[in-house]
Amino acid sequence: MADGFNEARALRVTELMTEYQSLLRRIAEYAPNPPPEEYFEHGYEVLRQCRAEAQAVLLVPYPIDLSSMPNGSGDQEKRQLQRYHRSPSKNWTALTKFRIIVDASARRFQAKKIYLRAVAAVRWSNARNAILQGTPHAAQATQQQQTNNNLRIELAAVTDARIINDFRQADTQAGYWLVDDPPLATILNWIRSQGSA
């Protein structure tokens, strides 16, 4: 794309991948090590699932076959793709650059979603451990139930819309170049097409 923005695109991919790697490193720090009798507690199951999902995202290679984009019905996605189809001679390069940004955006999106769930589970674990310290008392069961409820509420709050809105707000405040950032529908279609939803 000889539109003068290749440097900005390269910097954007670097920004996206740096955050993606940072999120995965933080997720790796959360190694659940519960006592055997608590192994199947919901919070520990969420932590194990998050680590497995992070590993799966890491194992998804960049798609070599660039012959087709995931099918999406979003108007915004169509407009963005049409922008890259104006010059037939530049089609391949332009579409490849767009796909690199979509892939980097999708990886960061997935890592953030996993990270937010892992943080909720770690908060649950810390609260649970604080409750179980000291001598047992009648209020512990109620406190543990409240901790479990808080975990469910936090997990339910980890939505696609929240994540994309948080990204847009933080990226805008940081002054990042967002012209080629894909909309949520494109990110979700890309994730589905890679088989790592």
CYANA upper distance limits for C-alpha pairs under 8 A (distance plus 0.5 A):
  1 MET  CA      5 PHE  CA      8.25
  1 MET  CA      6 ASN  CA      7.38
  1 MET  CA     90 LYS  CA      7.13
  1 MET  CA     93 THR  CA      7.15
  1 MET  CA     94 ALA  CA      5.93
  2 ALA  CA      6 ASN  CA      7.96
  5 PHE  CA      9 ARG  CA      6.66
  6 ASN  CA     10 ALA  CA      6.59
  7 GLU  CA     11 LEU  CA      6.67
  8 ALA  CA     12 ARG  CA      6.59
  8 ALA  CA    177 TRP  CA      7.22
  9 ARG  CA     13 VAL  CA      6.76
  9 ARG  CA     97 LYS  CA      8.48
  9 ARG  CA    101 ILE  CA      8.25
  9 ARG  CA    177 TRP  CA      8.41
  9 ARG  CA    180 ASP  CA      8.20
 10 ALA  CA     14 THR  CA      6.80
 11 LEU  CA     15 GLU  CA      6.69
 12 ARG  CA     16 LEU  CA      6.67
 12 ARG  CA    101 ILE  CA      8.19
 12 ARG  CA    176 TYR  CA      7.80
 12 ARG  CA    177 TRP  CA      7.16
 12 ARG  CA    178 LEU  CA      8.28
 13 VAL  CA     17 MET  CA      6.55
 13 VAL  CA    100 ILE  CA      7.95
 13 VAL  CA    101 ILE  CA      6.37
 13 VAL  CA    104 ALA  CA      6.82
 14 THR  CA     18 THR  CA      6.41
 15 GLU  CA     19 GLU  CA      6.84
 16 LEU  CA     20 TYR  CA      6.69
 16 LEU  CA    104 ALA  CA      6.35
 16 LEU  CA    105 SER  CA      6.68
 16 LEU  CA    108 ARG  CA      6.79
 17 MET  CA     21 GLN  CA      6.57
 17 MET  CA    104 ALA  CA      6.44
 17 MET  CA    107 ARG  CA      8.34
 17 MET  CA    108 ARG  CA      7.33
 18 THR  CA     22 SER  CA      6.65
 19 GLU  CA     23 LEU  CA      6.60
 19 GLU  CA    108 ARG  CA      7.12
 20 TYR  CA     24 LEU  CA      6.82
 20 TYR  CA    104 ALA  CA      8.46
 20 TYR  CA    107 ARG  CA      6.95
 20 TYR  CA    108 ARG  CA      4.93
 20 TYR  CA    109 PHE  CA      8.47
 20 TYR  CA    111 ALA  CA      6.58
 20 TYR  CA    112 LYS  CA      8.11
 21 GLN  CA     25 ARG  CA      6.70
 22 SER  CA     26 ARG  CA      6.83
 23 LEU  CA     27 ILE  CA      6.71
 23 LEU  CA    108 ARG  CA      8.43
 23 LEU  CA    111 ALA  CA      6.47
 23 LEU  CA    112 LYS  CA      6.98
 23 LEU  CA    115 TYR  CA      6.95
 24 LEU  CA     28 ALA  CA      6.68
 24 LEU  CA     54 ALA  CA      7.11
 24 LEU  CA    111 ALA  CA      6.79
 24 LEU  CA    115 TYR  CA      8.10
 25 ARG  CA     29 GLU  CA      7.10
 26 ARG  CA     30 TYR  CA      7.66
 26 ARG  CA    115 TYR  CA      8.04
 27 ILE  CA     50 CYS  CA      8.13
 27 ILE  CA     51 ARG  CA      7.22
 27 ILE  CA     54 ALA  CA      7.95
 27 ILE  CA    114 ILE  CA      8.27
 27 ILE  CA    115 TYR  CA      6.32
 27 ILE  CA    118 ALA  CA      7.31
 28 ALA  CA     51 ARG  CA      7.23
 30 TYR  CA     47 LEU  CA      7.82
 30 TYR  CA     51 ARG  CA      8.46
 30 TYR  CA    118 ALA  CA      7.89
 30 TYR  CA    122 VAL  CA      7.84
 31 ALA  CA     47 LEU  CA      8.04
 31 ALA  CA     48 ARG  CA      8.35
 31 ALA  CA     51 ARG  CA      8.45
 32 PRO  CA     44 TYR  CA      6.71
 32 PRO  CA     47 LEU  CA      6.85
 32 PRO  CA     48 ARG  CA      7.30
 34 PRO  CA     38 GLU  CA      6.40
 34 PRO  CA     39 TYR  CA      6.16
 34 PRO  CA     44 TYR  CA      7.72
 35 PRO  CA     39 TYR  CA      6.86
 38 GLU  CA     44 TYR  CA      8.41
 39 TYR  CA     44 TYR  CA      6.93
 39 TYR  CA     45 GLU  CA      7.96
 40 PHE  CA     44 TYR  CA      7.12
 40 PHE  CA     45 GLU  CA      6.57
 41 GLU  CA     45 GLU  CA      6.82
 42 HIS  CA     46 VAL  CA      6.72
 42 HIS  CA    148 ASN  CA      8.39
 43 GLY  CA     47 LEU  CA      6.84
 43 GLY  CA    121 ALA  CA      5.39
 43 GLY  CA    122 VAL  CA      8.03
 43 GLY  CA    124 TRP  CA      6.80
 43 GLY  CA    125 SER  CA      7.10
 43 GLY  CA    148 ASN  CA      8.39
 43 GLY  CA    151 LEU  CA      7.86
 44 TYR  CA     48 ARG  CA      6.75
 44 TYR  CA    121 ALA  CA      7.43
 44 TYR  CA    125 SER  CA      8.04
 45 GLU  CA     49 GLN  CA      6.60
 46 VAL  CA     50 CYS  CA      6.57
 46 VAL  CA    117 ARG  CA      7.89
 46 VAL  CA    118 ALA  CA      7.45
 46 VAL  CA    121 ALA  CA      6.83
 47 LEU  CA     51 ARG  CA      6.82
 47 LEU  CA    117 ARG  CA      8.35
 47 LEU  CA    118 ALA  CA      6.00
 47 LEU  CA    121 ALA  CA      6.53
 47 LEU  CA    122 VAL  CA      8.01
 48 ARG  CA     52 ALA  CA      6.75
 49 GLN  CA     53 GLU  CA      6.57
 50 CYS  CA     54 ALA  CA      6.56
 50 CYS  CA    114 ILE  CA      6.07
 50 CYS  CA    115 TYR  CA      7.96
 50 CYS  CA    117 ARG  CA      7.64
 50 CYS  CA    118 ALA  CA      6.51
 51 ARG  CA     55 GLN  CA      6.70
 52 ALA  CA     56 ALA  CA      6.70
 53 GLU  CA     57 VAL  CA      6.72
 53 GLU  CA    114 ILE  CA      7.68
 54 ALA  CA     58 LEU  CA      6.79
 54 ALA  CA    111 ALA  CA      7.17
 54 ALA  CA    114 ILE  CA      7.38
 55 GLN  CA     59 LEU  CA      6.85
 56 ALA  CA     60 VAL  CA      7.04
 56 ALA  CA    196 SER  CA      7.81
 57 VAL  CA    107 ARG  CA      7.64
 57 VAL  CA    110 GLN  CA      8.05
 57 VAL  CA    111 ALA  CA      8.25
 57 VAL  CA    196 SER  CA      7.25
 60 VAL  CA    194 GLN  CA      7.99
 60 VAL  CA    196 SER  CA      8.11
 62 TYR  CA    103 ASP  CA      7.94
 63 PRO  CA    194 GLN  CA      8.34
 66 LEU  CA     96 THR  CA      7.64
 69 MET  CA    190 TRP  CA      8.17
 70 PRO  CA    186 THR  CA      8.44
 70 PRO  CA    189 ASN  CA      6.20
 70 PRO  CA    190 TRP  CA      6.25
 70 PRO  CA    193 SER  CA      6.27
 71 ASN  CA    189 ASN  CA      7.36
 72 GLY  CA     77 GLU  CA      7.68
 72 GLY  CA    185 ALA  CA      7.65
 72 GLY  CA    186 THR  CA      7.27
 72 GLY  CA    189 ASN  CA      6.80
 73 SER  CA     77 GLU  CA      8.07
 73 SER  CA     78 LYS  CA      8.09
 74 GLY  CA     78 LYS  CA      6.92
 74 GLY  CA    185 ALA  CA      7.05
 74 GLY  CA    186 THR  CA      8.25
 75 ASP  CA     79 ARG  CA      6.70
 76 GLN  CA     80 GLN  CA      6.73
 76 GLN  CA    183 PRO  CA      7.62
 77 GLU  CA     81 LEU  CA      6.73
 77 GLU  CA    182 PRO  CA      7.81
 77 GLU  CA    183 PRO  CA      7.39
 77 GLU  CA    185 ALA  CA      7.91
 77 GLU  CA    186 THR  CA      6.61
 78 LYS  CA     82 GLN  CA      6.53
 79 ARG  CA     83 ARG  CA      6.78
 80 GLN  CA     84 TYR  CA      7.53
 80 GLN  CA    180 ASP  CA      8.45
 80 GLN  CA    182 PRO  CA      8.49
 81 LEU  CA     85 HIS  CA      7.13
 81 LEU  CA     95 LEU  CA      8.28
 82 GLN  CA     86 ARG  CA      7.21
 84 TYR  CA     91 ASN  CA      6.91
 84 TYR  CA     94 ALA  CA      6.25
 84 TYR  CA     95 LEU  CA      6.72
 85 HIS  CA     90 LYS  CA      8.47
 85 HIS  CA     91 ASN  CA      6.20
 85 HIS  CA     95 LEU  CA      8.47
 86 ARG  CA     91 ASN  CA      8.26
 87 SER  CA     91 ASN  CA      6.65
 90 LYS  CA     94 ALA  CA      6.43
 91 ASN  CA     95 LEU  CA      6.36
 92 TRP  CA     96 THR  CA      6.48
 93 THR  CA     97 LYS  CA      6.72
 94 ALA  CA     98 PHE  CA      6.73
 95 LEU  CA     99 ARG  CA      6.60
 96 THR  CA    100 ILE  CA      6.72
 97 LYS  CA    101 ILE  CA      6.95
 98 PHE  CA    102 VAL  CA      6.72
 98 PHE  CA    180 ASP  CA      7.72
 99 ARG  CA    103 ASP  CA      6.40
100 ILE  CA    104 ALA  CA      6.62
101 ILE  CA    105 SER  CA      6.47
101 ILE  CA    180 ASP  CA      7.85
101 ILE  CA    181 ASP  CA      7.42
101 ILE  CA    182 PRO  CA      8.30
102 VAL  CA    106 ALA  CA      6.50
102 VAL  CA    181 ASP  CA      7.70
102 VAL  CA    182 PRO  CA      6.63
102 VAL  CA    186 THR  CA      8.04
102 VAL  CA    187 ILE  CA      6.96
102 VAL  CA    190 TRP  CA      7.86
103 ASP  CA    107 ARG  CA      6.66
103 ASP  CA    187 ILE  CA      8.37
103 ASP  CA    190 TRP  CA      7.72
104 ALA  CA    108 ARG  CA      6.72
105 SER  CA    109 PHE  CA      6.55
105 SER  CA    181 ASP  CA      7.87
105 SER  CA    182 PRO  CA      7.98
105 SER  CA    187 ILE  CA      7.41
106 ALA  CA    110 GLN  CA      6.62
106 ALA  CA    187 ILE  CA      5.67
106 ALA  CA    188 LEU  CA      7.88
106 ALA  CA    190 TRP  CA      7.45
106 ALA  CA    191 ILE  CA      6.88
107 ARG  CA    111 ALA  CA      6.63
108 ARG  CA    112 LYS  CA      6.56
109 PHE  CA    113 LYS  CA      6.77
109 PHE  CA    163 ILE  CA      7.69
109 PHE  CA    164 ILE  CA      8.00
109 PHE  CA    187 ILE  CA      8.41
110 GLN  CA    114 ILE  CA      6.74
111 ALA  CA    115 TYR  CA      6.44
112 LYS  CA    116 LEU  CA      6.59
112 LYS  CA    163 ILE  CA      7.78
113 LYS  CA    117 ARG  CA      6.95
113 LYS  CA    158 VAL  CA      7.23
113 LYS  CA    159 THR  CA      8.38
113 LYS  CA    160 ASP  CA      8.29
113 LYS  CA    163 ILE  CA      7.50
114 ILE  CA    118 ALA  CA      6.65
115 TYR  CA    119 VAL  CA      6.59
116 LEU  CA    120 ALA  CA      6.82
116 LEU  CA    158 VAL  CA      7.24
117 ARG  CA    121 ALA  CA      6.84
117 ARG  CA    154 GLU  CA      8.27
117 ARG  CA    155 LEU  CA      6.41
117 ARG  CA    158 VAL  CA      7.45
118 ALA  CA    122 VAL  CA      6.65
119 VAL  CA    123 ARG  CA      6.60
120 ALA  CA    124 TRP  CA      6.69
120 ALA  CA    151 LEU  CA      6.67
120 ALA  CA    154 GLU  CA      6.64
120 ALA  CA    155 LEU  CA      7.28
121 ALA  CA    125 SER  CA      6.64
121 ALA  CA    151 LEU  CA      7.17
122 VAL  CA    126 ASN  CA      6.63
123 ARG  CA    127 ALA  CA      6.63
124 TRP  CA    128 ARG  CA      6.49
124 TRP  CA    147 THR  CA      6.69
124 TRP  CA    148 ASN  CA      7.64
124 TRP  CA    150 ASN  CA      8.17
124 TRP  CA    151 LEU  CA      6.52
125 SER  CA    129 ASN  CA      6.56
126 ASN  CA    130 ALA  CA      6.68
127 ALA  CA    131 ILE  CA      6.76
127 ALA  CA    147 THR  CA      7.26
128 ARG  CA    132 LEU  CA      6.76
128 ARG  CA    144 GLN  CA      6.85
128 ARG  CA    147 THR  CA      7.30
129 ASN  CA    133 GLN  CA      6.81
131 ILE  CA    140 GLN  CA      6.84
131 ILE  CA    143 GLN  CA      7.51
131 ILE  CA    144 GLN  CA      7.63
132 LEU  CA    136 PRO  CA      7.71
132 LEU  CA    140 GLN  CA      7.71
136 PRO  CA    140 GLN  CA      7.39
138 ALA  CA    142 THR  CA      8.33
139 ALA  CA    143 GLN  CA      6.63
140 GLN  CA    144 GLN  CA      6.46
141 ALA  CA    145 GLN  CA      6.66
142 THR  CA    146 GLN  CA      6.73
143 GLN  CA    147 THR  CA      6.67
144 GLN  CA    148 ASN  CA      6.70
145 GLN  CA    149 ASN  CA      6.67
146 GLN  CA    150 ASN  CA      6.60
147 THR  CA    151 LEU  CA      6.81
148 ASN  CA    152 ARG  CA      6.92
149 ASN  CA    153 ILE  CA      6.75
150 ASN  CA    154 GLU  CA      6.62
151 LEU  CA    155 LEU  CA      6.59
152 ARG  CA    156 ALA  CA      6.63
153 ILE  CA    157 ALA  CA      6.82
154 GLU  CA    158 VAL  CA      7.29
157 ALA  CA    162 ARG  CA      8.32
158 VAL  CA    162 ARG  CA      7.23
158 VAL  CA    163 ILE  CA      7.74
159 THR  CA    163 ILE  CA      6.85
160 ASP  CA    164 ILE  CA      6.75
160 ASP  CA    184 LEU  CA      8.27
161 ALA  CA    165 ASN  CA      6.48
161 ALA  CA    184 LEU  CA      8.22
162 ARG  CA    166 ASP  CA      6.50
163 ILE  CA    167 PHE  CA      6.69
164 ILE  CA    168 ARG  CA      6.66
164 ILE  CA    184 LEU  CA      7.19
165 ASN  CA    169 GLN  CA      6.60
166 ASP  CA    170 ALA  CA      6.56
167 PHE  CA    171 ASP  CA      6.29
168 ARG  CA    172 THR  CA      6.39
169 GLN  CA    173 GLN  CA      6.64
170 ALA  CA    174 ALA  CA      6.60
171 ASP  CA    175 GLY  CA      6.77
171 ASP  CA    176 TYR  CA      5.93
171 ASP  CA    178 LEU  CA      8.24
172 THR  CA    176 TYR  CA      6.45
172 THR  CA    178 LEU  CA      8.25
182 PRO  CA    186 THR  CA      6.44
182 PRO  CA    187 ILE  CA      7.03
183 PRO  CA    187 ILE  CA      7.03
184 LEU  CA    188 LEU  CA      6.65
185 ALA  CA    189 ASN  CA      6.58
186 THR  CA    190 TRP  CA      6.55
187 ILE  CA    191 ILE  CA      6.73
188 LEU  CA    192 ARG  CA      6.71
188 LEU  CA    197 ALA  CA      8.44
189 ASN  CA    193 SER  CA      6.59
190 TRP  CA    194 GLN  CA      6.78
191 ILE  CA    195 GLY  CA      6.93
191 ILE  CA    196 SER  CA      6.29
191 ILE  CA    197 ALA  CA      6.05
192 ARG  CA    196 SER  CA      6.76
192 ARG  CA    197 ALA  CA      6.03
